[in-house]
Amino acid sequence: MIFNIEVEPSLTTHLFMVRPLHFGFNEETALNNAFQVNDNTLSPKQIAALAVKEFDDFVCVLRENGLIITVVEDKISLKTTDSIFPNNWFSTHSDGTLVTYPMYSKNRRLERREDIIEGLKENYHLFHHIHFESAENVGQYLEGTGSLILDRANKIAYACRSIRTNDKLLVEWADKMGYRLGVFNAKDESGMDIYHTNVMMALGENFVIWGGDVLPDINEKVAIEKLFFETGKEIIPISRTQIAKFAGNMLAVKNEKEERLIIMSQTAYDSLSLEQINQIESFSKIIKGNIPVIEKYGGGSVRCMLAEIFLKPKA
């Protein structure tokens, strides 16, 4: 069944975020997220408090730049350390489709909140809800737009294989959504799978931030870069070192004035060369969020914090 038959807009102005109450180091996700660090320099209470401050400051920056931000509060009753990363459990699409996803970590599955889904149904034209959650029962996972980098206009989904990004589910997702797939393997310096695609690549309308050096198979790299060429994407390469500084974890958006923006963290920005910055700025204005505690203990950066809303609002 294919719901998406029309061309989707590439960029959104509306972002969804979850304000954290229980943010902290998650031992379950750290098993395959090499970006997480727990050096015991801060207490859990200090980490949680600093994460809230970073979150609130980041929301202010986004709103000051003309973006529509919907913030939902974390639930006191749910001890969800990673709820700040909602893009892993749902995605929305302009034809009125909501997709909910299977999560690798058992304690992260609590993040899929029915009250959030009901809020979307109440406020937006939502016609289809595609469920993949049952795949958790057979040990298969696909973690939303962490696993999937979506070229919505050209209907191509890019994904690097990992325990969190299952081949079978990729095919099922693409079949239901009417997308082509660009699938590849990506490894860090220790030989571990890159856990999420969105830490090593980000798509704009006419460009792609691309950590191609982490693909061990040159044929896969050539095939993916051919798709970039065919769809008019200028490649802005980033290194392994820059990937480790979250330079791949960016999100291209547009504001209410139709200005093109790209959101990245201060950590990511500081890792870029002047040439890379100039290249990016030729396409989009750079918006920076300073979230070092969230990056360190959560192992994700600004893109992970942003779930895109492509649904049409009700009058």
N, C-alpha and C positions, 0 to 999 in steps of 0.2 A: 504494500500500500504506500503510495506516494502522496503526501499532502502538499509539499512545496513545489509548485509547478511554475510560479512566477518568479521573476528576478527579485531577490531580496536586496534591500539597501545594504551597503557595505558597512556603514557607520551608524551608530546611535548617539543620541544626545542624553539619553536617560540611563542611569546606572543604579543598580540595587546593591546595598551594602548592609552588613549585619554588625552592629556595635557590640563588641565583645565584653562579657562579664567574667569569663573563666579562662581567658587566653593563657596558654602556657606550653611548655615542651611536651610533645606527645610521643611517648616511647614506642607506640605501635607504628606510627608513620615513619619514625626515624630508622626503622629497619631497612627501608629502601629510599629514603630521602637524604641524600648526602649533604644537602644544604643546611640541615638542622644542626645546631650546636647547643650543647648544654654544659657550660663550664662552671656552674654553681656560683658564679659571681653575684647573682641576684637571687633573692628569695622568690618563691612562686607568687607571693603577694605583691612584691615590687614589680615583677614581670607583668602581671595582670594590670596593675595601675599605669605603668608606662605605656602599655599597649593601648589602653583607652585614650590616653593623652595623644599618642601618635595618630590614632584613628580620627579623633575629633579634629585635630589640626589638618589632617589630610582632607577630610570632608570640606572644611572651610576653603582650602585651596581650590578644590574642584568646583565648588559653587561660585567662588570669585571669578572663575574662568568661564562662567555661563553654562555649566552643565547642570542637568536636573538630577538630583540625588535623592533616592528614597532610602531612608535608614530605618531598619527594623531592629528593635532591641533584642539582645540575647535573653533567653529565659533563665531566671534564677534557678529553676528546678532542674535544668538540663546542664550537666557538667560537660560542656562541649568546648574543648580547648581550641578547636580549629574552625569554629563557626564563622570566624572572620573571613573565611575563604569560601563563599557560597557558590562561586562559579563551578565548583566541582560536582554539585548535586543537581543543578538544573540549568537548562538553557531555554531561551524563548526565541520565537521566529515570527516574521512579519505576517505570515498567513494565519496566525492565531494558534500556533502549535507550541505546547509546552512539553519538554522532554525531561524526565527525571532519571537519574543514573545510579548504577551500582557502585558502591564505594569499597575500597580495599580494607580500610581500617574499620573494625566493628564499632569502635566508639565514635567514629565520624558519621555513622548511619543515623544517629540521633539528630543530626543537623537537618534532615529532611522533615520539615515541619508542615503539617497539614494547615495550620493557621496561615502560613505564608502563601501556600497554594490557593487557599480560599480567598485571601486578600487579592491575589492576582485575578482570580475569576470574577471577583466583585467589581474590580476597577478597570479591567481590560477585556477586550473581545478575545476570549480564549475558547477555541472551538475543538481542539484536539489535545489530548494528553497521552503521550506515548510513554509507557513504563518499561524500563529496563532493570528495575531493582531486583527482580526475581533471579537474575543471573548470579547474585551473591550466593545463592543456595548451592551453586555448582562451582564456586570459586572463580568466577569470571567478572572482570571489572572494566568499567569505562567511565572515567571521572570528568565528565562534562567538557568544558572548554579549557580544562587543564590538559586533558588527553587530546582534544580536537582543536586544531587551529582552523577556523572556518573562513574560507574565501566565499562569502555569501553571494556576491554578485556572479561569480563564475561557477558556483556550486561545486567547489572542491574542498574536501576535508583533508588536512595534513595531520599525520599522527606518527609518533615514534613508539614502537612496540616496547612494552614493559609489563610487569605484573599488573599494573594499573590500567593498561590499555590493551585489551584483548582483541586478537585478530578476528575471531568469529563475530564478536559484538560490533566491531568496526564495519564489517560487511553488512550485518543486519541493520545497523544505524543508517548506512549509506543507501541501502535499498528502500528503507521507509521514508527517508528524507529526500531522495532523488539527487544524491551527490555522487561525484567521482571521488576516489581515494588516492592520496599520495602517501603511502606508508613506507617507513624506513626504520632501520635500527640506528640507535645513537648511544654512544658509550662515553662515560667520563674517563678520567686518566687512570683510574683503578680498574677499569673494565666493567664497572657496574652500569646497567641500563640507566639512561637518563629517565627519571621517574615520570616526568610530565613534559609534553611537547612544548608547553608555553614557557619553559625556562630557557629554551634555546632558539625560539623563533617567534616573530610577531609580524603581522600583516597590516599594511596600510593599503589605501586604494591603489597606489602606484609604486609601492616599494615594499620590501620585506627585510626585516632584521633577521639575519640568518647565520646560525652557528654551524655551518656546513662541515667544519673540521672534525666534528664529533661523530660523523658518519664513517664507520670503518669500511664500508663497501662503496668503492668509487662509482660503480654502476648505479647504485641507488642514488648517490649524490647527483650524478649527471641527469638521471630521470626526473628528480625533484626540481632541479634547476631548469630543466626544459619546460616544466609546467609554469615556473615563474616567468620564463621568457615568453611563453605562449599567451600568458595573461597580462603582459605588460608591466611586470613588476621589476623595478630596479633593485638589485641585490646590494644591501649594505652589510658586509660581512663583519662578524664579531668573533673573537678568539675564545679559546677554552677559559682563559683567565677572566675574560669579560663575562662569560656565561656564569662563572662562579660568583660574580659580583651582580648578578641578576640583570645583566644588560639585554637578555632575551625576553625578560618578563615585562613587556610593555603592552599598552593597549592604545590603538588608534580610535579616536572618536571625533565628533564634531559638536560645536556648541550651538546655542540658540541663534547665533548670528551666522551659522553655517561655516564658521572658521574651522579648519582642520587642526586638530590637536593630537599630540601623542603623550600619553601619561607614562612616566617612569619614576623610579625612586632616585633619591639623591645618590645612593650607593652606585646605581647603574650609571647615572650621569657622570659621576666622578671617574668612572672607569673608561669613559669614551675619549678618543682622541679629538682634537679640534677638527680634523678632517671629517670624522664620523658625525660630529655634532653639526657641522655645516651641511653635510649631505642630508641628514635628517631634517634640519630646519628648512631645507629647500622644498620640503613637502608639507611639513606640519610645525606648528608652534609647540615647543617642549614645555610640558607641565610636570613639575617635580613634587614628589611627596617624600618627606624625611621619616622613615620608619625602621630604623636600625634594630630595635628590639623585636619587632614583629618578624623581620627578616631572619634574625639570628636564631630565635627560638622556634619560630614557625616554619622556617625553611621555604617560605614563599614571599613574594614581593607584591607590588601594587596591582599587577594584573590579576593575581589570584584573589584579591579583595573585591573585585568588580564583576558583578554579574550584569550582563547587558540586557536591557529591556527593549525588545523590538515589537512587542504587542501594541496594538492600537488602543488608546484609552477610550473608555466609554464617555459619552457626552455628559 
